[in-house]
Amino acid sequence: MTLNPTLHIQQVQITLHGETLLAIDRTIAPGEVLTVMGPSGSGKSTLLAYLAGFISPAFKAQGQVFLADTRLDTLPAEKRGLGLLFQDPLLFPHLSVGGNLRFGIPQRTANKQAQVVQALHQVGLAGYEARDPATLSGGQQARVALMRLLLSQPRAVLLDEPFSKLDMALRQEMRSLVFNQLRDAGLPALLVTHDHADADAAGGPIIELG
Ligand SMILES: Nc1ncnc2c1ncn2[C@@H]1O[C@H](COP(=O)(O)OP(=O)(O)OP(=O)(O)O)[C@@H](O)[C@H]1O
């Protein structure tokens, strides 16, 4: 298994009621972010759901997806090794901040506790480990969600409008944090957004659906 895989989306075509909704044929290199834009209904969420492995059976998909040499599109969602980041941080409310971070760390990882402490420190939340996520601001929760994602050691990342609920100042800060972290980790990523400033910050190629 290579550490920094390339994501290959090969001649993928998704149809709905016999009509082509979207077609895509792209490669995303390690550390690169491919931004997907397009009007409402053009299939952005459908593409993410297809890649993640939970597309509705209403859609028919052709094509193949590979992460390095692993074929993804035939694997169940939980075996694809993908990390997902959504509009909402979706932290587990019954777990502390530390519990949320530990949750994603693969079983056999050594030094889990040190990783949690280091992750909190990296995003300016040192000392927050025991806190209830509900007592954190939206921006703090977003940072915990990002570190939970990275600690889960994904092999590629899907981002669905991850900044759209943050206010302007926080949005700028989270963009830099997220894209720097993904670049440092060498992860291929696909970003769905309506916001051109997100695409600019991602710094990678942009495709328009629809
Ligand atoms: N489960 C489903 N069953 C049938 N049709 C669906 C289903 N989900 C979405 N659609 C349709 O598929 C098309 C693409 O929807 P999708 O949600 O992927 O668009 P989108 O580009 O993400 O839109 P938005 O920007 O509004 O989120 C739309 O015409 C939508 O009505």
The ligand as a Tripos MOL2 file, in Angstrom:
@<TRIPOS>MOLECULE
LIG
   31    33     1     0     0
SMALL
NO_CHARGES

@<TRIPOS>ATOM
      1 N1        -32.2500    9.9340   -4.1360 N.pl3     1 LIG1
      2 C1        -32.5780   10.5170   -5.2930 C.ar      1 LIG1
      3 N2        -33.4660    9.9370   -6.1280 N.ar      1 LIG1
      4 C2        -33.7760   10.4950   -7.3130 C.ar      1 LIG1
      5 N3        -33.2460   11.6620   -7.7440 N.ar      1 LIG1
      6 C3        -32.3690   12.2900   -6.9600 C.ar      1 LIG1
      7 C4        -31.9710   11.7630   -5.6950 C.ar      1 LIG1
      8 N4        -31.0840   12.5990   -5.1420 N.ar      1 LIG1
      9 C5        -30.9270   13.6310   -6.0150 C.ar      1 LIG1
     10 N5        -31.6920   13.4480   -7.1060 N.ar      1 LIG1
     11 C6        -31.7330   14.3160   -8.2950 C.3       1 LIG1
     12 O1        -30.4560   14.2070   -8.9200 O.3       1 LIG1
     13 C7        -30.0480   15.4670   -9.4480 C.3       1 LIG1
     14 C8        -28.7020   15.8610   -8.8840 C.3       1 LIG1
     15 O2        -28.8360   16.1430   -7.5050 O.3       1 LIG1
     16 P1        -27.6120   16.5630   -6.5840 P.3       1 LIG1
     17 O3        -28.1270   16.6380   -5.1850 O.co2     1 LIG1
     18 O4        -26.4640   15.6500   -6.8460 O.co2     1 LIG1
     19 O5        -27.2650   18.0100   -7.1370 O.3       1 LIG1
     20 P2        -26.2640   19.1100   -6.5300 P.3       1 LIG1
     21 O6        -25.4750   19.6230   -7.6830 O.co2     1 LIG1
     22 O7        -25.5160   18.5560   -5.3820 O.co2     1 LIG1
     23 O8        -27.2790   20.2220   -6.0350 O.3       1 LIG1
     24 P3        -27.1510   21.3050   -4.8110 P.3       1 LIG1
     25 O9        -26.1190   22.3090   -5.2600 O.co2     1 LIG1
     26 O10       -28.5240   21.8910   -4.7530 O.co2     1 LIG1
     27 O11       -26.7630   20.5520   -3.5810 O.co2     1 LIG1
     28 C9        -31.1790   16.4500   -9.1180 C.3       1 LIG1
     29 O12       -31.9960   16.5380  -10.2730 O.3       1 LIG1
     30 C10       -31.9000   15.7850   -7.9770 C.3       1 LIG1
     31 O13       -33.2590   16.1510   -7.9840 O.3       1 LIG1
@<TRIPOS>BOND
     1     1     2 1
     2     2     3 ar
     3     2     7 ar
     4     3     4 ar
     5     4     5 ar
     6     5     6 ar
     7     6     7 ar
     8     6    10 ar
     9     7     8 ar
    10     8     9 ar
    11     9    10 ar
    12    10    11 1
    13    11    12 1
    14    11    30 1
    15    12    13 1
    16    13    14 1
    17    13    28 1
    18    14    15 1
    19    15    16 1
    20    16    17 2
    21    16    18 1
    22    16    19 1
    23    19    20 1
    24    20    21 2
    25    20    22 1
    26    20    23 1
    27    23    24 1
    28    24    25 2
    29    24    26 1
    30    24    27 1
    31    28    29 1
    32    28    30 1
    33    30    31 1
@<TRIPOS>SUBSTRUCTURE
     1 LIG1         1 GROUP 0 **** ****
